[in-house]
Amino acid sequence: MGRRADGVEKGSFIHAARRKQLVAAAIEVIAEVGLARASTVRIAQHAGVSRGVLTYHFRDRADLVEHVVQAVYDLGAEMLVPRMARTSTPRESLLAFIAGSVEFYAAHSTAMAALTEIYADARAADGVSRADHQRHGQEMSDIADVLRAGQALGQFRDFDVDVMCSTLRGALDRALAHVSGGGSVEPYATELLAIFDAATTIGEQT
């Protein structure tokens, strides 16, 4: 392990806590001023440390931006995975994902604003393309698995899974814009549940 002049080893609890602090600062700065203006100097100042501390913990700004993306997805997983794990059918899992996503957007508006800024500036040197990012791909794959499981069990009608995933992602993007603009979670979340429940299920569900 590398050791700083103050004796703190890379991989230590203190090292991990400092990295988490810096990622949190980056989220706040990117959300406030956008990716293009979120320099390492600005982020370090916001965190109350020198730029040297930031560059010690991250190779460059691109490395820090990637950690921001990972941190936001981790936040989402912390909220959604337990909720979906408590469900007993694919239909319940789908509805838990939809409702939980909208609630997550409201609960973590700053984190989602930062992620939105990063994805919007994908052409920048250290921007990130959502379509190409592994975490986005994994999210879409997981939802596709839920939809296919529902079809296999006869809970969902026969539809094109890729089209339904894309439609759901688009609807959630609009939900994010609604919540980010100051809109309330309800009745937005309830209407989305009704729409996608009707679009996917077969007949009456109890």
C-alpha positions in Angstrom: 0.0 0.0 0.0 1.1 3.6 -0.7 1.6 5.8 2.3 1.3 9.6 2.5 3.6 11.8 4.3 1.1 11.9 7.2 1.2 8.2 7.5 -2.2 7.4 6.1 -2.2 4.3 4.0 -4.1 3.9 0.8 -6.9 1.4 1.4 -7.3 2.5 5.0 -10.6 3.5 6.5 -9.5 7.1 6.6 -8.5 6.9 3.0 -11.9 5.5 2.0 -13.7 8.2 4.1 -11.7 11.0 2.4 -12.5 9.6 -1.1 -16.2 9.5 -0.1 -16.0 13.1 1.1 -14.4 14.2 -2.2 -17.0 12.3 -4.3 -19.8 14.0 -2.3 -18.2 17.4 -2.9 -17.9 16.7 -6.6 -21.5 15.7 -6.8 -22.5 19.0 -5.2 -20.3 21.1 -7.4 -21.3 19.3 -10.7 -24.9 19.6 -9.7 -24.5 23.3 -9.1 -22.3 24.5 -11.9 -22.3 21.7 -14.5 -19.5 19.4 -15.5 -17.6 21.8 -17.7 -17.1 24.3 -14.8 -16.5 21.7 -12.1 -12.7 21.9 -12.0 -10.6 19.9 -9.6 -9.6 23.2 -7.9 -13.2 24.1 -7.4 -14.2 20.7 -6.1 -11.2 20.7 -3.7 -12.1 24.1 -2.4 -15.7 23.0 -1.9 -14.4 20.0 0.1 -12.1 22.2 2.1 -8.9 20.5 1.0 -6.0 21.3 -1.3 -6.0 20.3 -5.0 -3.1 18.0 -4.1 -5.3 16.0 -1.7 -7.8 15.5 -4.5 -5.3 14.4 -7.1 -3.7 12.1 -4.5 -7.0 10.2 -4.3 -8.0 10.3 -8.0 -5.8 9.9 -11.0 -7.5 12.9 -12.8 -10.9 14.5 -13.1 -12.1 11.7 -15.4 -11.4 9.2 -12.6 -13.3 11.4 -10.1 -16.2 11.8 -12.5 -16.4 8.0 -12.9 -16.5 7.6 -9.1 -19.4 10.1 -9.0 -21.3 8.0 -11.5 -20.7 4.8 -9.5 -21.7 6.6 -6.3 -25.0 7.7 -7.7 -25.8 4.2 -9.0 -24.8 2.8 -5.6 -27.2 5.1 -3.9 -30.0 3.9 -6.2 -29.1 0.3 -5.5 -29.2 0.9 -1.8 -32.8 2.2 -2.1 -34.2 -0.1 -4.8 -32.5 -3.5 -4.4 -34.0 -4.2 -0.9 -37.4 -3.0 -2.0 -37.4 -5.3 -5.0 -36.0 -8.2 -3.0 -39.1 -8.1 -0.8 -41.4 -8.7 -3.8 -42.6 -12.2 -4.7 -43.5 -11.8 -8.4 -42.0 -10.1 -11.5 -45.1 -7.8 -11.6 -44.4 -6.7 -8.0 -40.7 -6.2 -8.8 -41.5 -4.0 -11.8 -43.9 -1.8 -9.8 -41.4 -1.6 -7.0 -38.7 -0.4 -9.4 -40.9 2.2 -11.0 -42.2 3.7 -7.7 -38.9 3.4 -6.0 -37.1 5.2 -8.9 -39.4 8.2 -8.7 -39.0 8.4 -5.0 -35.3 8.1 -5.3 -35.2 11.0 -7.7 -36.9 13.2 -5.1 -34.8 11.9 -2.2 -31.5 12.4 -4.0 -32.1 15.3 -6.2 -28.6 16.7 -6.0 -27.0 13.3 -6.9 -29.4 12.9 -9.9 -28.7 16.5 -11.0 -24.9 15.7 -11.1 -25.5 12.5 -13.0 -27.7 14.3 -15.5 -25.0 17.0 -16.0 -22.4 14.3 -16.6 -24.5 12.4 -19.1 -25.5 15.7 -20.8 -21.8 16.6 -21.4 -20.8 13.2 -22.8 -18.8 14.8 -25.6 -16.4 16.4 -23.1 -13.0 14.9 -22.5 -14.1 13.3 -19.3 -17.8 13.1 -20.0 -19.7 9.9 -19.8 -22.1 8.4 -22.3 -25.1 6.8 -20.5 -25.7 4.4 -23.4 -22.2 3.1 -23.1 -21.9 2.9 -19.3 -21.8 -0.5 -17.7 -24.1 0.5 -14.8 -26.8 1.8 -17.1 -26.5 -1.3 -19.2 -26.8 -3.5 -16.1 -29.9 -1.6 -15.0 -31.6 -2.1 -18.4 -30.6 -5.8 -18.4 -32.0 -6.4 -14.9 -35.3 -4.8 -15.9 -35.4 -6.9 -19.1 -34.9 -10.0 -16.9 -37.9 -9.0 -14.8 -40.0 -8.5 -17.8 -39.0 -11.9 -19.4 -39.6 -13.7 -16.1 -43.1 -12.2 -16.0 -43.8 -13.4 -19.5 -42.5 -16.8 -18.7 -44.8 -17.1 -15.7 -47.8 -15.8 -17.7 -48.1 -12.6 -15.7 -47.1 -10.3 -18.6 -48.4 -10.3 -22.1 -46.3 -11.0 -25.1 -44.5 -7.8 -26.0 -41.1 -6.8 -27.2 -38.9 -6.6 -24.1 -36.4 -4.2 -25.6 -39.1 -1.8 -26.7 -40.8 -1.9 -23.3 -37.5 -1.3 -21.5 -36.7 1.7 -23.7 -40.2 3.0 -23.2 -39.9 2.6 -19.4 -36.5 4.3 -19.3 -37.9 7.2 -21.3 -40.9 7.6 -18.9 -38.6 7.6 -15.9 -36.4 10.2 -17.6 -39.5 12.4 -17.9 -40.3 11.6 -14.2 -36.9 12.8 -13.3 -37.3 16.0 -15.2 -40.7 16.5 -13.5 -39.3 16.0 -10.0 -36.2 18.0 -10.7 -38.4 20.9 -11.8 -40.1 20.9 -8.4 -43.0 18.6 -9.3 -44.3 16.2 -6.6 -43.8 12.5 -6.6 -47.6 12.0 -6.4 -49.7 11.5 -8.4 -46.8 11.1 -10.9 -45.6 7.8 -9.5 -49.1 6.3 -9.2 -49.9 7.2 -12.8 -46.7 5.6 -14.0 -47.6 2.4 -12.1 -51.0 2.3 -13.6 -49.7 2.9 -17.1 -47.0 0.2 -17.1 -49.1 -2.2 -15.2 -51.8 -1.9 -17.9 -49.2 -2.1 -20.6 -47.5 -5.3 -19.4 -50.1 -7.4 -17.6 -52.6 -9.9 -18.9 -56.2 -9.4 -17.8 -57.2 -8.7 -14.3 -54.5 -8.9 -11.6 -55.2 -9.3 -7.9 
